[in-house]
Amino acid sequence: MSEMTAGMTRKLFLEVCMGIEGLCADLYHCYSKMYEDVPEAADLWKKTALEEENHQKQFALAFRLMKEAEFEVPKESLKRAYVIHHKLMNLIVHVKSNKPDLLSAVSKAVEMEEKLADLHVHTALNFKEESMQKLFKSLSEADHDHVSDLERFRTILYLPHSEMEG
C-alpha cells in the first residue's frame, strides 16, 4: 500500500472511530431519556454515554497526533469499523421509532460493546508508538468495563421482581 493510501486509511479509520463513539454516546443518551422512570437504568446509560464521549475525545486526540504516531490500519479493521458504524446508525434509527424493552436494550448494548472491544484490541496491535498502543488498549478495557456493568444490570433485570424490591 502506498504511503498516501496508508495515510488516508489511518485518517478514515480514526474518523470512523470518532463517529462510532459519538453514535454510542447518542444511543446511550437516548436510552437514558427513554428509561428515566428506572433510575438505575437511566444512571447507567448516562454514565456510559459520558464515557463514550470521552472515548470520542481520545480518538480526536489520536487524530491530531496522527502525523507523530506510526501505526498501520489493516483494510480489515477499516472495513470492520465501517460495518459497526453502519449497524449503529441503523440501530439508532430503529430504537428511536421502536422503543425496545429495557432487557433488549441492555442485551444489544452488551453485544455492541463486545464488538467495539474487539475492534479496539485488534487495532492496538498495529501501533508502533507505545502511547497510541496504550490508548487503544485502554479503550478496549473501558469497553470490557461497559460490558461488565451492562451484564451486571442485565442480571439484575432477570431477577424475579420481588427480589429487586427487597
FENSUL-V960049 format. One record per backbone hydrogen bond with DSSP energy under -1.0 kcal/mol. CO is the residue of the C=O (numbers start at 1). NH is the residue of the N-H. E is the energy in kcal/mol with one decimal. If there is no record, write none. Layout:
CO;NH;E, CO;NH;E
This chain:
2;6;-2.8, 3;7;-2.5, 4;8;-2.2, 5;9;-2.5, 6;10;-2.4, 7;11;-2.3, 8;12;-2.9, 9;13;-2.6, 10;14;-2.4, 11;15;-2.3, 12;16;-2.9, 13;17;-2.6, 14;18;-2.4, 15;19;-2.2, 16;20;-2.6, 17;21;-2.4, 18;22;-2.2, 19;23;-2.6, 20;24;-2.6, 21;25;-2.3, 22;26;-2.5, 23;27;-2.8, 24;28;-2.7, 25;29;-2.6, 26;30;-2.4, 27;31;-2.6, 28;32;-2.3, 29;33;-1.9, 30;34;-2.6, 31;35;-2.6, 33;36;-1.3, 35;38;-2.3, 38;42;-2.7, 39;43;-2.7, 40;44;-1.9, 41;45;-2.8, 42;46;-2.4, 43;47;-2.7, 44;48;-2.4, 45;49;-2.6, 46;50;-2.4, 47;51;-1.8, 48;52;-2.2, 49;53;-2.1, 50;54;-1.7, 51;55;-2.2, 52;56;-2.3, 53;57;-1.7, 54;58;-2.0, 55;59;-2.2, 56;60;-2.0, 57;61;-2.1, 58;62;-2.4, 59;63;-2.4, 60;64;-2.2, 61;65;-2.0, 63;66;-1.1, 65;68;-1.2, 65;69;-1.3, 70;128;-2.5, 70;129;-1.2, 74;78;-1.8, 75;79;-2.7, 76;80;-2.6, 77;81;-2.5, 78;82;-2.4, 79;83;-2.4, 80;84;-2.4, 81;85;-2.6, 82;86;-2.6, 83;87;-2.7, 84;88;-2.5, 85;89;-2.3, 86;90;-2.2, 87;91;-2.6, 88;92;-2.7, 89;93;-2.0, 90;94;-2.5, 91;95;-3.1, 92;96;-2.3, 93;97;-1.1, 94;98;-1.8, 101;105;-2.3, 102;106;-2.5, 103;107;-2.5, 104;108;-2.7, 105;109;-2.1, 106;110;-2.2, 107;111;-2.1, 108;112;-2.5, 109;113;-2.7, 110;114;-2.1, 111;115;-1.6, 112;116;-2.1, 113;117;-2.6, 114;118;-2.0, 115;119;-2.2, 116;120;-2.8, 117;121;-2.6, 118;122;-2.1, 119;123;-1.9, 120;124;-2.2, 123;126;-2.1, 124;127;-1.4, 126;72;-1.9, 129;133;-2.1, 130;134;-2.6, 131;135;-1.8, 132;136;-2.2, 133;137;-2.2, 134;138;-2.6, 135;139;-2.1, 136;140;-2.1, 137;141;-2.4, 138;142;-2.4, 139;143;-2.3, 140;144;-2.2, 141;145;-2.2, 142;146;-2.3, 143;147;-2.4, 144;148;-2.5, 145;149;-2.8, 146;150;-2.9, 147;151;-3.0, 148;152;-2.5, 149;153;-2.1, 150;154;-2.6, 151;155;-2.4, 152;156;-1.8, 153;157;-2.1, 154;158;-1.4, 160;163;-1.2, 160;164;-1.2, 161;165;-1.4
